[in-house]
């Protein structure tokens, strides 16, 4: 592993911001620290950067323990959430700042900054100041400034939080492509699942100062390892009395279940195909989500969510429909189990 955190602990006034945190990142990978507010992800990032000191545990970069090395000597580039650009400096001056502090030759600085301005696609804007730039442009300048000294590790604290939705989506793709091109090992903090799934090679899920799961976006989505990960990832709803759902039996040690919209299929009553595995419900709400409709359906007191293609005949609020639940995740105290709808087999072959 290129970056390793071993049994890292950090408390603030009795609150455990990092509780025995351990994980590793391969060289050249882009990792996302994903979790709700207060889960400890920013504290982990700041300890990596040397901006916070762990109470115990080790931080290793390229096999070298860096706990006692000052932030300025760790060879780390940091992109702050609010960009932290120097408002009195031009684009060129901001990007050149770290190199100037290192007292690099002017010829080297000119070449390096010119290279980075081309990399971030802001040619012709070298003399502009931050107030003359858009949010996306400011983020690119902050990114280039962090890259200028050739850091061994790049850290980004919620890099897209202050940018509007359309620009944020474009910038995600740009960041991913650029980091792959540069090849620098990078870690970013986010609370946005879509952001983490789209950008990261691997995701580290944080919760209450602990690491819940580490893996690729696909692995974490398809194979959640803890109850928190199962409920946090995806558009999940928690079902307490899952034994009332057709095709599912209550299992000892698993008191709740997680249900995702893609596990639920609603059809008109006359189009019902698997009667033994399905049950009738009433459409409670219909929301337009751009490329699909989101349905909230009441199944005898339990509300479930399903998605419907815009190509299909739309359901109306109050309409009775047939609902087939393919599968769900059972939640134990410390474990997760995938359960398939057992009644589907009795209705014949079925493919999803």
C-alpha positions as MATLAB code, in Angstrom:
seq = 'XXXXXXXXXXXXXXXXXXXXXXXXXXXXXXXXXXXXXXXXXXXXXXXXXXXXXXXXXXXXXXXXXXXXXXXXXXXXXXXXXXXXXXXXXXXXXXXXXXXXXXXXXXXXXXXXXXXXXXXXXXXXXXXXXXXXXXXXXXXXXXXXXXXXXXXXXXXXXXXXXXXXXXXXXXXXXXXXXXXXXXXXXXXXXXXXXXXXXXXXXXXXXXXXXXXXXXXXXXXXXXXXXXXXXXXXXXXXXXXXXXXXXXXXXXXXXXXXXXXXXXXXXXXXXXXXXXXXXXXXXXXXXXXXXXXXXXXXXXXXXXXXXXXXXXXXXXXXXXXXXXXXXXXXXXXXXXXXXXXXXXXXXXXXXXXX';
ca = [
       0.000    0.000    0.000;
       1.241    3.489   -0.820;
      -0.795    5.212    1.907;
      -1.519    3.356    5.148;
      -3.383    4.340    8.279;
      -2.863    1.961   11.191;
      -5.053    2.066   14.295;
      -5.470    5.833   14.134;
      -7.303    7.537   17.012;
      -8.305   11.151   17.545;
     -10.597   12.740   20.151;
     -11.958   16.251   20.500;
     -13.342   16.993   23.978;
     -14.229   13.356   24.497;
     -15.728   12.890   21.016;
     -14.045   10.159   18.956;
     -13.504   11.685   15.512;
     -11.279    8.742   14.566;
     -11.821    5.418   16.304;
      -9.109    2.841   15.535;
      -9.053    3.784   11.843;
      -7.095    1.469    9.541;
      -7.059    1.267    5.744;
      -4.660    1.511    2.814;
      -4.603    3.073   -0.657;
      -2.612    1.742   -3.614;
      -0.211    3.996   -5.488;
      -1.904    6.016   -8.227;
      -5.438    5.282   -6.978;
      -8.154    7.864   -6.383;
      -9.990    7.065   -3.148;
     -13.136    8.660   -1.762;
     -13.833    9.080    1.963;
     -17.620    8.860    2.022;
     -19.849    9.381    5.024;
     -22.446   11.614    6.673;
     -21.570   14.854    8.458;
     -19.621   14.184   11.639;
     -18.474   10.735   10.539;
     -14.777   11.622   10.821;
     -13.793   11.811    7.164;
     -12.400   15.360    7.247;
     -10.478   14.624   10.459;
      -8.841   11.661    8.718;
      -7.906   13.866    5.780;
      -6.459   16.570    8.038;
      -4.385   14.017    9.957;
      -2.990   12.737    6.671;
      -2.100   16.303    5.711;
      -0.441   17.006    9.069;
      -3.016   19.642   10.008;
      -4.176   17.496   12.947;
      -2.064   15.217   15.146;
      -3.426   11.743   15.948;
      -3.635   10.740   19.608;
      -2.287    7.314   18.668;
      -1.654    5.158   15.613;
       0.568    5.490   12.566;
       0.364    7.239    9.205;
       2.649    5.854    6.503;
       3.268    7.244    3.034;
       5.364    5.117    0.685;
       6.403    2.994    3.661;
       7.623    5.950    5.722;
       6.001    6.954    9.020;
       5.091   10.633    8.760;
       3.403   11.313   12.126;
       6.233   13.556   13.308;
       6.939   15.214    9.960;
       5.527   18.774    9.680;
       2.766   19.364    7.139;
       5.011   21.507    4.924;
       7.531   18.652    4.587;
       5.150   15.768    3.873;
       5.010   16.392    0.124;
       1.218   16.654    0.164;
      -0.996   18.862   -1.988;
      -4.244   20.013   -0.342;
      -7.320   21.405   -2.112;
      -9.626   23.139    0.350;
     -13.414   23.154    0.103;
     -13.522   26.949   -0.282;
     -10.552   26.949   -2.741;
      -8.532   29.315   -0.449;
      -7.148   31.206   -3.448;
      -5.212   34.405   -2.804;
      -7.617   37.074   -4.024;
      -4.884   39.609   -4.758;
      -2.953   37.149   -6.971;
      -3.585   36.280  -10.589;
      -4.289   32.752  -11.817;
      -0.599   32.445  -12.663;
       0.475   33.753   -9.259;
      -1.819   31.405   -7.350;
      -0.570   28.344   -9.212;
       3.054   29.477   -8.838;
       2.760   30.139   -5.085;
       4.134   26.830   -3.813;
       6.999   26.878   -6.271;
       7.868   30.429   -5.250;
       7.967   29.395   -1.581;
      10.310   26.575   -2.580;
      12.484   29.216   -4.317;
      12.452   27.476   -7.668;
      14.092   29.210  -10.625;
      11.879   31.626  -12.546;
      12.370   29.685  -15.755;
      11.205   26.478  -14.057;
       8.200   28.221  -12.490;
       7.183   29.704  -15.859;
       7.367   26.325  -17.568;
       5.594   24.426  -14.785;
       2.739   26.908  -14.410;
       2.267   27.125  -18.181;
       2.082   23.313  -18.295;
      -0.550   23.227  -15.544;
      -2.650   26.029  -17.024;
      -2.834   24.004  -20.215;
      -3.682   20.875  -18.212;
      -6.632   22.578  -16.497;
      -7.815   24.232  -19.720;
      -7.526   27.867  -18.640;
      -5.170   29.182  -21.315;
      -5.650   32.916  -21.800;
      -6.868   33.481  -18.220;
      -3.421   33.710  -16.613;
      -3.822   37.364  -15.609;
      -7.313   37.081  -14.141;
      -7.909   37.260  -10.412;
     -10.218   34.921   -8.447;
     -13.194   37.326   -8.464;
     -13.105   37.212  -12.274;
     -13.472   33.413  -12.377;
     -16.437   31.055  -12.144;
     -16.675   28.478   -9.364;
     -15.484   25.695  -11.667;
     -12.535   27.785  -12.845;
     -11.535   28.601   -9.259;
     -11.601   24.906   -8.414;
      -9.328   24.131  -11.346;
      -6.873   26.808  -10.236;
      -6.862   25.412   -6.678;
      -6.258   21.944   -8.120;
      -3.358   23.175  -10.274;
      -1.826   25.064   -7.331;
      -1.842   21.855   -5.271;
      -0.248   19.920   -8.149;
       2.458   22.485   -8.930;
       5.107   21.206   -6.440;
       4.625   17.592   -7.681;
       3.159   16.237   -4.418;
       3.411   12.563   -3.584;
      -0.177   12.645   -2.340;
      -3.106   14.894   -3.252;
      -5.896   15.516   -0.718;
      -9.191   17.203   -1.603;
     -11.764   18.295    1.002;
     -15.257   18.190   -0.576;
     -13.850   19.611   -3.833;
     -17.231   20.094   -5.524;
     -19.358   21.276   -2.598;
     -19.396   24.963   -3.559;
     -20.202   24.391   -7.241;
     -23.632   24.235   -8.891;
     -25.009   20.868  -10.007;
     -24.334   21.075  -13.763;
     -20.752   22.302  -13.385;
     -20.180   19.816  -10.572;
     -21.039   16.877  -12.827;
     -18.725   18.094  -15.596;
     -15.939   18.772  -13.100;
     -16.166   15.258  -11.681;
     -15.315   13.754  -15.066;
     -12.567   16.320  -15.578;
     -11.003   15.580  -12.182;
     -11.072   11.841  -12.774;
      -9.452   12.145  -16.200;
      -6.851   14.645  -14.978;
      -5.751   12.606  -11.965;
      -5.449    9.526  -14.155;
      -3.312   11.540  -16.560;
      -1.073   12.939  -13.815;
      -0.897    9.641  -11.921;
      -0.804   11.123   -8.412;
      -2.301    9.131   -5.536;
      -5.345   11.095   -4.372;
      -7.931   11.017   -1.581;
     -11.045   13.175   -1.511;
     -13.779   13.724    1.056;
     -17.441   13.741    0.094;
     -20.912   13.071    1.515;
     -22.330   12.660   -2.019;
     -22.740    9.004   -3.022;
     -23.030    9.772   -6.734;
     -19.811   11.749   -6.552;
     -17.934    8.931   -4.823;
     -19.245    6.223   -7.149;
     -18.495    8.225  -10.297;
     -15.022    9.473   -9.365;
     -13.329    7.019   -6.987;
     -11.371    3.840   -7.706;
     -12.252    2.764   -4.205;
     -14.505    4.082   -1.468;
     -13.869    4.236    2.276;
     -17.176    4.497    4.151;
     -16.911    6.325    7.488;
     -19.391    6.404   10.351;
     -18.992    7.789   13.877;
     -15.222    7.875   13.523;
     -15.006    4.257   12.336;
     -14.368    2.624    8.972;
     -17.423    0.620    7.949;
     -16.179   -0.775    4.642;
     -13.475   -0.291    2.016;
     -13.865   -1.450   -1.577;
     -14.589   -0.558   -5.165;
     -17.847    1.320   -5.828;
     -19.334   -1.835   -7.376;
     -18.337   -4.090   -4.474;
     -19.683   -1.711   -1.851;
     -22.965   -1.231   -3.690;
     -23.568   -4.911   -4.435;
     -22.012   -6.425   -1.311;
     -22.427   -4.155    1.723;
     -20.643   -5.680    4.692;
     -22.239   -3.803    7.599;
     -25.788   -2.679    8.415;
     -24.700    0.964    8.157;
     -23.158    0.471    4.704;
     -26.292   -1.328    3.476;
     -28.574    1.457    4.676;
     -26.314    4.336    3.638;
     -25.504    3.323    0.071;
     -28.202    3.664   -2.586;
     -31.745    4.966   -2.179;
     -32.411    2.588    0.660;
     -35.354    2.330    3.026;
     -35.297    0.276    6.219;
     -38.140   -2.210    6.726;
     -38.794   -3.557   10.214;
     -41.524   -6.137    9.610;
     -40.051   -7.596    6.406;
     -41.646  -11.002    7.116;
     -44.986   -9.495    5.975;
     -43.636   -8.995    2.469;
     -44.618  -11.766    0.061;
     -41.808  -14.257   -0.545;
     -39.784  -13.377    2.573;
     -39.632  -15.024    5.985;
     -38.384  -13.462    9.211;
     -34.947  -14.811   10.110;
     -33.495  -15.080   13.613;
     -30.809  -12.520   14.299;
     -31.977  -10.185   11.538;
     -34.552   -7.731   12.857;
     -34.639   -5.333    9.896;
     -34.136   -5.290    6.148;
     -33.014   -2.760    3.566;
     -34.984   -2.341    0.368;
     -33.771   -0.444   -2.703;
     -35.953    0.869   -5.555;
     -34.297   -1.441   -8.093;
     -35.462   -4.416   -5.997;
     -39.103   -3.380   -6.458;
     -41.227   -3.695   -9.616;
     -44.761   -2.297   -9.875;
     -47.153   -3.180  -12.715;
     -50.827   -2.727  -13.541;
     -53.036   -5.354  -11.905;
     -53.985   -6.840  -15.273;
     -50.278   -7.310  -16.101;
     -49.413   -9.245  -12.957;
     -47.106  -12.166  -13.840;
     -46.029  -13.723  -10.515;
     -49.145  -13.773   -8.313;
     -47.643  -15.908   -5.532;
     -44.598  -13.657   -5.237;
     -46.412  -10.336   -5.658;
     -48.773   -8.358   -3.477;
     -51.170   -5.525   -4.071;
     -50.464   -1.994   -2.951;
     -51.730    1.546   -3.464;
     -49.773    4.284   -5.198;
     -49.290    6.980   -2.597;
     -47.045    9.470   -4.452;
     -45.629    9.906   -7.967;
     -42.525   12.086   -8.475;
     -40.947   13.103  -11.763;
     -37.167   12.543  -11.559;
     -36.114   13.669  -15.050;
     -35.353   10.306  -16.666;
     -37.859    8.258  -14.653;
     -40.810    8.397  -12.290;
     -40.387    7.599   -8.621;
     -43.318    5.768   -7.052;
     -44.145    5.574   -3.356;
     -46.406    2.584   -2.822;
     -48.204    1.601    0.362;
     -48.174   -2.144    1.033;
     -50.510   -2.566    3.968;
     -48.804    0.132    6.012;
     -45.272   -0.348    4.675;
     -44.272    2.269    2.099;
     -41.795    1.106   -0.571;
     -40.151    2.983   -3.438;
     -39.925    1.908   -7.063;
     -38.790    3.504  -10.319;
     -40.837    3.512  -13.512;
     -39.666    4.243  -17.039;
     -41.205    7.253  -18.771;
     -42.008    4.929  -21.687;
     -44.517    3.011  -19.574;
     -48.101    4.032  -18.896;
     -47.964    6.261  -15.833;
     -49.623    5.269  -12.561;
     -52.043    7.577  -10.792;
     -52.088    8.421   -7.110;
     -54.597    6.126   -5.397;
     -54.316    3.422   -8.065;
     -54.026   -0.194   -6.917;
     -51.006   -1.989   -8.418;
     -49.199   -5.309   -8.245;
     -45.800   -5.111   -6.546;
     -43.040   -7.678   -6.893;
     -40.032   -7.415   -4.563;
     -37.110   -9.392   -5.989;
     -34.733   -9.296   -3.036;
     -33.655   -7.372    0.049;
     -30.745   -7.105    2.468;
     -31.282   -8.487    5.952;
     -29.635   -6.466    8.724;
     -28.176   -8.206   11.760;
     -26.318   -6.603   14.623;
     -22.981   -6.661   12.766;
     -23.754   -8.454    9.520;
     -25.725   -8.246    6.280;
     -27.349  -11.042    4.294;
     -28.930  -10.924    0.840;
     -32.337  -12.646    0.691;
     -34.112  -13.497   -2.567;
     -37.876  -13.727   -2.965;
     -38.493  -17.457   -2.348;
     -41.938  -17.410   -3.972;
     -40.560  -16.482   -7.397;
     -39.326  -20.040   -7.912;
     -42.802  -21.438   -7.395;
     -44.034  -19.261  -10.267;
     -41.434  -20.587  -12.700;
     -38.184  -19.284  -14.140;
     -37.399  -15.646  -13.574;
     -34.687  -13.396  -14.845;
     -33.763   -9.879  -13.797;
];
